[in-house]
Amino acid sequence: MTDPNRRNPISHLTDRRAKASISRVVRKVEFPLKAAETPEGETPLPSNVGSNYQTDWARRYASRVTRRLALATLGKGVISYYANPTIRGLDRLHDLEGPAIFAANHQSHADTLLMLTSMPAPWKHKAFVGAAADYFFGNRVTGAISALFIGAIPIERTAINRNTIEKAVDLLRNGWSMVIYPEGGRSPDGWGQEFRPGAAFLAKQAGVPVVPVHIRGTFDILRKGRNWPKKSKATVNFGRPLEFAEEDNNRRFTRKLQLAVESLADETATGNWFASRQRAHSDESPGLGGPDAAAWRRRWTLTHQEDNRSQGQRRWPYV
């Protein structure tokens, strides 16, 4: 006689499968919100933040369309309102073909949005930004926003990370252009800082040219330490692409790139292309670092640039 309390083996197996299926669904829902579980005794997977953040999804079709629409509407509107930028030097890019590294001085968080809306097509439609891993990818929320809306990938500022370098080189070799700030961080006082060799290294490894870019005015829009932008006039000046020559090394090319940006800064500040080229040829372009003076004097020099220009006086370039 069959025991009525005994469970049917087939029904028991079906229940187990149903529970397992529900468990898998729950884990899939939880995964973006918390790290995946690892078996007991196994080494936990590395955290998906910082330089480990994976951004491949941000270059898929849906993400690219979203980013392009956001930049063309909201991004362009914000930049037009706060910066009303003047864009110069686009004629110098007529002979540029294929991907390139756009290397600019760095004054503000507004620089990236200004660059992505000022770069000419087709480069701006297939561009990514080298962003500080510790700042923009410190958690999953900021990482996702940075990857989706500005196409950022994490770059280590204080150490060499092979994975992030290989990712940047791979993208450049596959037709993507890169926006990078060789100074490694925003200016603390409005003046420029010495360039680091990251752009030179990537240009050599990927075999792509580097376009020097000078940005002026964004420090007044959103300087370091300010939480809300204010309106100010900005200028973006594109220089002629630089090729990594056989006789170059990373240090020599970095110096060449910084001199090119300094010449663009001089050109923007004086409004005199010919005179700035003469000074660049004589290695007399004012440096991005500004005058060697007390902090108040350096700041005073920045705030009196327009007065000096109207009087025709020679001055340090306003970066």
N, C-alpha and C positions, 0 to 999 in steps of 0.2 A: 504494500500500500504506500502511495506517495505522500511524503510529509508536506502538508500545505504551507508550513512556515519556511520550507527550504526555497531559496531564490533560484530562479531559472538562470543557468550560466550564461545564456545568450543575452538575457535582459541585463545581467550584471555587467557584461562586457560593453554593452551599449551605453550604460550609465557612465562607465569609466571613460569611454571615448568622448561622450558629451561634456563631461567635466574637464577633460584635457583640452578640448576645443575652446571652451569658455575661458580657461586659464590662459591659453595662447592669445586670445583676443584682448583680454585685460592687460597682458604684458605689452602688447603692441600699442595700446592706448597710453600706457604709463611711460613707455620708453622715451619720448621726447621730453617728458617732464622730470624724469629722474634716470640715473645711470642704470644700465642693464645689470641684472644680477649675474654673479659668477658662481660656479660650483664650489662647494665647500673644499677648502684646502688648495684651491687654485689661485694664482696671482691675479688680482683685480685688473681689469682693462684700464688703460690710461684714460684720464678724464678728457672729455671732448670739449675742452675750453683752451684758451691760450693758443700756443702754436700747434696744438693737436686738433684744433677745430677743422672739420672737413667742409670745404666750400664747393665741391664739385657740383652739387645741386643748384648752386647759384648761376651756373653757366648753361643750364638746360633751357629749352625753348621758352617755357612758361615764365621762368625767372627773368630771362633776358627781355621778354616783352613787357613784363611788369616794371622792370628797372627803366627801360627806355621810355615808357609812358610817364612814369613818375618824374624822371629828369626833364622831359620835354614840357611838362605841365607845372607841377608844383615846384620842382627844382629851379626851372628857368624863371618862374614867377618870383620866387624868393630872392634869387640873385639879382634880377632886374630891379626889384624894389630896394634892397639894401645896398647893392654895389653899383648898379647902373654901369657895367664895365665897358671900358674901351679895349678893343682887341687889336693888337698890332702884330706885324710880322708874318701873317699867314702866307704871303707871297714867297717867303723863304722855304715853304714846305711843298712847293709845286713839284719838285723832283723827288720827293719822298715816296717810296713805294714799299708796301708790306708793313709789318709790325715795327714798332719803335718804342723806346723808353722815353717818356716825357719827364724830365728831371727839373724840378722847380725849387726855389727857395720857399721856406715854410714860416708863415707868420701867424696863421690862425686856422681853426677848424673850418672856416669858410673857404679855405684854399681848395679843398677837394671838390666841393660843389661848384666852385667857380671854374676849376679846370675841366670837369666833366661836361659842363655846359658851354665852355668856350672852345674846346678842341674841335677842329674841323672833322667833318665826315670824310672817310669812313672810320677813322680811328676811334672817335668817341662812341661809336656804336658797338665796338668790340674791344672794350678797355677794362682793365682791372686795376685796383689800387693796392699798393703795398702798405698795409696798415699795422701799427704797433700791436703785437700780440697781447701784451699785458694791459693795454688800454681798451682797444676796440673788441677784443675777444676774451675779456675777463670773465664773462658768464655767457650762457647760451642765448639770452635775450639780446644783448648788445651785439653778440657775434652774428646772430641771424639777421638783425637789422642792417649791420654793416655789410654782410655778404650779399644781401638781396638788393639794397637800394644804392650802394656805391660799388658793388662788385669787388669788395675787399677780400684779400687773403692775408692771413697773419704772417708778420715778419718779426723776428726777434731783433730787438735793438741792442741788447747787451751781450749776446752770445751768438755763435754760429750754429744754426740749426739746418742740418742737411735736408730734412724733409721740406721745409719751407723754401729753401733755395732751389731744390729740384722742381718743386711745383711751379715757381715763377719762371724758371728756364723752360720747362715743358710748355707752359702757356705761350711764352714768347715764340717758341719754335713752331707752335701750332696756329700762328696768326693773330694772337692777342697782343694788344699794346698795353703798356704799363705806365701808371702814374706813380712816381716815387719822389721822396724828399730826401736828398742826400745829407741834409743837416742832421737827420735822425730824430728831430723833435721841433716843436714850435719855438719861436724866438721868445725869450723872456722879457725883452725890452724894446722890441721893434727893429733891432739891428740883426744882421745875419750872423751865422755861425760857420765854422769850418766844415767843408764837405767831407763825408765819409766815403770809403771806396766801394760801397755796395752797388751803385749804379754801374761803375766801371766793371766790376766783376761779372755782373749779370749780362752786360753788353758783350763782353768777351766770350762768355760761355754760350750765349744764345746766338751770337753773330748778328746782332741787330744794331742800328744806329741809335744815338742818344740825342734827343732834341732838348737843348737848354731853354728854360722858360724863366722869365722873371715876373713875379707877381708884386704889385704895389697896392697899398691901401687897405688890405684885409686886416692888418693889425688894429686899425681904428674901428673896424666893423665888429670883430669878436676877438679881442686880445686874450691872452692867457690869463685865467682867473675870472673872466667875465662870463656870466651865465646867460645873458640875453644880448643879441646883436643890436647895433645901432647903424643908421644910414651913413655911408661914406662912399666916396668915389674910388673905384678900383680900376687898375690897368693890368692887362695880361699881354706880355711881349714875347713872342716866339722867335727863337734864334735858328740859325742854320744847323741842320743835323750834323753831328760829329761821329766819325767812324773810328773804331778801335784799330789803330794802325799796327803794323808788325813791330815797330820800334817802341810802341807804348807798353807800359806796365800799368798796374792798377793805380799806383800813386801818381804817375805822370798824367794818365788820362783824367783822373779826378781833378788834378790841378788845372788841366786844360778846360774841363767842364766848368769849374768855379770861375775861371777867368772869363769864359763866355757869358756866364750869368752876370758877372760884375759889369761887363761891357753893356749888356742889355739894361742893367739898372742905371748906368750912366746915361745911356741913350734916352731912357724914359724920363729921367730927372731933368735933363737939359733940353730935351726936345730937338737935339742936334745930332743927327745920325753921323754926319761926316766927322765932326769934332770928336765924338765918342769913339769912332773907329780909329782915328789918329792916336788917341790916348791908349787904346787897346794895343795898337801896333807898337807903341813905345813902352808898353807895360806900365802905363801910368793911370790906368783906370782906378778910381777910388774903390777900396775894398768894401765887401758887404758888412764887415764888422763895425764900420763907423769909426769915429775919432777915438783915440786913446785918451779918454778924459773921465772925469767924475760922472756918476750916474745922472745927476741933474743936468750936466752940460750935454750929455748924449741925448737926453730926452728933449732938452731945449732945442738942440739941432734938428731933431725930427719935427718938432712942432713949428719951426720957422722955415721949412723947406719952400713953401709956396711964396712966402714973402721974399726970400732970396731969389727965387725964379723970376718973379715979376720985376725985380730990380736988375736982372741980368748978371747976378753974381755967381761965381763958381762955388759949388758946394758938394758935400757928400751926397751920393744918391739916396733918395728916400726909398727904403726897401719895405 
